[in-house]
């Protein structure tokens, strides 16, 4: 009888240890995930005539060498979108690569390097330049060649690559629908993720895309992204020759999203200028006194007021100029990684 008691005790102890081990494993796994991702954006590769949209091949090689390090998690863009939509977390330093406008140098210079590195990417294609076989752009056969690679996803980028923000709802819908028809004809499918030309978007455009079945859309402003971000105005860090130094690149690919909500202004279209800007940061985030916020039209940081501990209000006196502006807020975070929160602002 004594032996049976010892055996039962041993079984219960083993069971308890297994449960404890499982809980510890789950806890460790939870510690290795976060609600954050960084999305990179490129245009041209090795096209020295266009420095404002080009990155040199030497710069790109250095960036890929950094991304090959084990700490980075390079995934297809759709994987990030799915995680955000489902409110599930991602491994730290999860990154997606995107390329806009379907330039020939993507096929000739970027694709071989990305393929050799086994890194997935999304190419957002405006259909009019490809249809018209404009010099320096891919043709549809070349787009199909890229699309046949499992590492490559084709994204929607409208037809004319004109400023949708300044079109009527009818005109913008027509432009988007025209591209949709061409994707169906040339690729046999319609992309369900969208990049706004020039990164310009508005509530009107967001509603059009939702009605068309687009599941996420992307702008062009600096910020890490999270499930709290606007799924129809997700940020991307843009690179060109001037802004591709490795110090900046490492800072970006190690950035994490600042968990912010109750964001003002609600619309990216600014009617009160200068605008009143504010957001609330999750209560578990410490060190807000070290935050700096920098409007793109000023040569200095804006004034920051904290209300009730974690509410941040940003004020500046100089009105935003016509067109595109942005504000970047950054602060040091754990593991020497910076929290990065950005807002795009448009004055029509």
Secondary structure, DSSP 4 states (H G I P E B T S, - for coil): -HHHHHHHHHHHHHHHHHHHHHHHHHHHHHHTEES-BEEEEE-EES-TT-TTTEE-HHHHHHHHHHHTSTT-EE--HHHHHHHHHHT--EETTEEEEEEES-BHHIIIIIHHHHHHTT--EEEEE-HHHHHTT-TTB--HHHHHHHHTSTTEEEEE--SS---GGGS-HHHHHHHHHHHHHHHHHHHSS--SEEE-GGG---HHHHHHHHHTT--EEE--S---B-TTS-TTSB--EE--STT--HHHHHHHHT-EE--EEEEESSSSB--SSSPPEEEEE-TT---GGG-EEEETTSSSPPEEEEETTTEEEEE-SSPPPSEEEEEEEEEE-GGG-EEEEEEEEEE-
